[in-house]
């Protein structure tokens, strides 16, 4: 008897919820973030490393979530020691943010933020 009353109340509440929301409970499907079929957008920046001071500008772009294609040829031809210092700073900072840094050929680096994965 008590169970019958509880079941009737449940059905009554369920009908009221359907009417209030306008969505039948059978048609409601919850979708998680991981199930999303459309990928998010990511900014892509193409930068040049001409001197050590450029590293701050480049790291700012990575921190903001952009994928950075970095041309290092100018600094490589100018001063190899300064290039090594700049690349080491970029590497430390990008890796500390769980990003990736990848060399492409002789004159390019790719700096990827945490949410981007570089397939090798």
C-alpha positions in Angstrom: 0.0 0.0 0.0 2.7 2.4 0.9 4.8 1.3 -2.1 1.8 2.0 -4.4 1.5 5.6 -3.0 5.3 6.1 -3.5 5.1 4.8 -7.1 2.1 7.1 -7.9 4.1 10.1 -6.5 7.1 9.2 -8.6 5.0 9.0 -11.7 3.3 12.2 -10.9 6.6 14.0 -10.4 8.0 12.5 -13.6 5.0 13.8 -15.6 5.3 17.2 -14.0 9.0 17.4 -14.9 8.2 16.5 -18.5 5.6 19.2 -18.8 7.7 21.9 -17.1 10.8 21.3 -19.1 9.0 20.4 -22.4 11.4 17.6 -23.0 10.3 14.0 -22.5 12.7 12.0 -20.3 13.1 9.3 -22.9 14.5 11.7 -25.5 17.0 13.4 -23.1 20.6 12.4 -23.7 23.5 13.7 -21.7 26.7 14.3 -23.7 30.0 14.6 -22.0 32.9 16.8 -23.2 35.0 13.9 -24.3 32.2 12.7 -26.6 32.1 16.0 -28.6 32.5 15.3 -32.3 33.6 18.8 -33.3 37.2 19.7 -32.4 38.0 23.0 -30.8 39.9 25.7 -32.6 43.5 26.5 -31.9 45.4 29.6 -32.9 48.6 29.2 -35.0 51.3 31.8 -35.0 54.4 32.0 -37.3 57.2 33.8 -35.6 60.9 34.6 -36.2 63.6 34.4 -33.5 66.0 37.2 -34.4 67.4 37.8 -30.9 67.1 36.5 -27.3 64.6 39.2 -26.4 62.1 37.7 -28.8 61.6 34.7 -26.5 59.2 36.7 -24.3 56.9 37.5 -27.2 57.0 33.9 -28.4 56.3 32.4 -24.9 53.3 34.8 -24.5 51.8 33.3 -27.6 52.3 29.7 -26.3 50.8 30.7 -22.9 47.8 32.1 -24.7 47.3 28.7 -26.3 48.7 29.2 -29.8 50.7 26.7 -31.7 53.8 28.5 -32.7 55.9 27.8 -35.8 59.3 29.4 -35.0 61.9 30.3 -37.7 65.3 30.2 -36.0 67.5 30.7 -39.0 68.2 34.5 -38.4 69.6 34.0 -34.9 71.4 30.8 -35.9 73.4 32.7 -38.6 73.9 35.7 -36.2 75.0 34.1 -32.9 74.8 30.4 -32.2 75.4 30.9 -28.4 72.5 33.2 -28.1 70.4 30.8 -30.1 71.2 28.0 -27.6 70.3 30.2 -24.7 67.0 31.2 -26.3 66.1 27.6 -27.2 66.9 26.4 -23.7 64.6 29.1 -22.2 61.8 28.2 -24.6 62.3 24.5 -23.9 62.2 25.0 -20.1 59.1 27.1 -20.2 57.1 25.1 -22.7 57.9 21.8 -20.9 57.0 23.3 -17.5 53.5 24.1 -19.0 53.2 20.5 -20.2 53.6 21.6 -23.8 55.9 20.2 -26.5 58.8 21.6 -28.5 59.9 19.9 -31.7 62.6 20.7 -34.2 61.7 20.6 -37.9 64.5 20.4 -40.3 67.4 22.8 -39.5 65.7 26.2 -39.3 62.2 25.6 -37.6 60.8 24.7 -34.2 57.2 23.9 -33.3 56.1 25.0 -29.9 52.8 23.4 -28.9 50.7 24.3 -25.8 49.4 21.7 -23.4 46.2 21.0 -25.3 47.9 20.4 -28.6 49.8 17.1 -29.4 52.5 16.9 -32.1 52.3 13.6 -34.0 55.8 12.3 -34.9 
